[in-house]
């Protein structure tokens, strides 16, 4: 049974696992997209989502808390300067994991993890929402035009 097995240990001791996730999170923030195994991508997703949520509040305390996880000044400043303003109105789900197939050498299941609001190709291909009409009633011109056409053949 797997009771109380909440996190994937990734076959590493806790110190190694924390360093791995911190490095991967910093790389994801700096590059906006990284390629890794599916297991690491899923573990990274649950690691970085709370940090991105924390970055919405730009205070000294939240910067220090995020820095204690990331251990990279460049990643922290990038997170608070560019990533946080772009995801300010998003209620969650800041990352996306896309499976890309299997690795050539050992057949490991590979994935691409990316920040959702920074994928320009997906944002460009997303359909634009049409402006909603304010009224459902037809205009008088549309109603009068068919009536005039009907009367003309009858008059002849």
C-alpha positions in Angstrom: 0.0 0.0 0.0 1.1 3.5 -0.6 -0.4 5.4 2.3 1.1 8.8 3.0 3.4 8.7 0.1 2.7 12.2 -1.1 5.8 13.1 -3.0 8.0 11.3 -5.5 11.4 10.8 -4.0 13.0 10.4 -7.4 15.4 7.8 -6.1 17.4 10.4 -4.2 18.2 11.4 -0.7 16.4 14.5 0.6 19.3 16.9 0.2 20.0 15.7 -3.4 16.3 15.9 -4.3 16.0 19.5 -2.9 19.1 20.6 -4.8 17.8 19.0 -8.0 14.4 20.6 -7.8 15.9 24.0 -6.9 18.2 23.9 -9.9 15.4 22.7 -12.2 13.0 25.4 -10.9 15.7 28.1 -11.4 16.3 26.9 -15.0 12.5 26.8 -15.7 12.1 30.4 -14.5 15.1 31.7 -16.5 14.5 29.7 -19.7 10.6 29.5 -19.5 10.8 25.9 -20.8 12.9 22.9 -20.1 13.0 19.2 -21.2 13.2 16.5 -18.6 11.7 13.2 -17.6 8.0 13.0 -16.8 8.5 12.1 -13.2 10.9 15.0 -12.6 8.5 17.4 -14.5 5.6 16.4 -12.3 7.7 16.7 -9.1 8.9 20.1 -10.4 5.4 21.2 -11.1 4.3 20.7 -7.5 7.5 22.3 -6.3 7.3 25.5 -8.3 3.6 26.3 -8.4 3.5 27.5 -4.7 6.6 29.6 -5.4 4.9 31.4 -8.3 1.9 32.0 -6.2 4.1 33.4 -3.5 5.7 35.8 -6.1 2.4 37.5 -6.7 3.0 39.4 -3.4 6.2 41.4 -4.0 7.4 41.8 -0.4 10.7 41.3 1.3 9.4 38.4 3.2 8.0 36.5 0.1 11.3 37.2 -1.7 13.3 35.7 1.1 11.0 32.6 1.3 11.3 32.1 -2.4 15.0 32.5 -2.3 15.3 29.9 0.4 13.8 27.4 -2.1 15.5 28.6 -5.3 18.9 29.6 -4.0 19.5 31.8 -7.1 19.4 35.6 -7.1 18.9 35.7 -10.9 16.0 33.4 -10.8 14.3 35.2 -7.9 14.6 38.6 -9.6 13.3 37.1 -12.9 10.4 35.5 -11.1 9.4 38.7 -9.3 10.1 41.1 -12.2 8.8 39.4 -15.4 6.9 36.2 -14.4 4.7 37.5 -11.6 3.2 40.5 -13.5 2.2 38.2 -16.4 0.5 35.6 -14.2 -1.1 38.1 -11.8 -4.7 37.5 -12.8 -4.3 33.7 -13.2 -5.7 31.7 -10.3 -3.4 28.8 -10.6 -2.0 26.3 -13.2 1.1 28.3 -14.1 3.0 25.4 -15.7 2.2 22.8 -18.4 3.7 19.4 -18.8 3.8 18.0 -22.4 4.9 14.5 -23.0 7.4 14.3 -25.9 8.1 10.6 -26.3 11.0 8.4 -25.2 14.7 9.1 -24.8 16.9 7.4 -27.3 19.5 6.0 -24.9 17.5 4.4 -22.1 13.9 4.7 -23.2 12.9 7.1 -20.4 9.6 8.9 -20.8 10.4 12.5 -21.6 8.4 15.7 -21.1 8.6 19.4 -21.8 7.6 21.6 -18.8 6.9 25.2 -19.6 5.4 28.3 -18.1 1.9 28.7 -19.6 1.8 32.5 -20.2 5.2 32.5 -21.9 4.5 30.1 -24.8 4.2 32.6 -27.7 3.1 29.9 -30.2 0.2 28.8 -28.1 -0.8 32.3 -27.3 -0.8 33.3 -31.0 -2.8 30.3 -32.2 -5.4 30.7 -29.4 -8.7 31.9 -30.9 -9.7 35.4 -30.1 -13.0 35.8 -28.2 -15.6 37.7 -30.3 -17.2 40.8 -28.7 -20.6 39.8 -27.3 -23.6 41.6 -28.7 -25.5 43.8 -26.3 -29.0 43.0 -27.7 -30.6 40.0 -29.3 -33.4 42.0 -31.0 -33.1 42.7 -34.7 -32.9 46.3 -36.0 -35.9 48.0 -37.6 -34.0 48.2 -41.0 -33.8 44.4 -41.1 -37.5 44.0 -40.3 -38.6 46.6 -42.9 -36.5 45.4 -45.8 -38.2 42.0 -46.3 -41.6 43.6 -46.0 -40.8 46.0 -48.8 -39.6 43.2 -51.0 -42.8 41.2 -50.4 -45.1 44.2 -51.3 -43.2 45.0 -54.6 -44.1 41.7 -56.4 -47.7 42.0 -55.3 -48.1 45.5 -56.6 -47.0 44.4 -60.1 
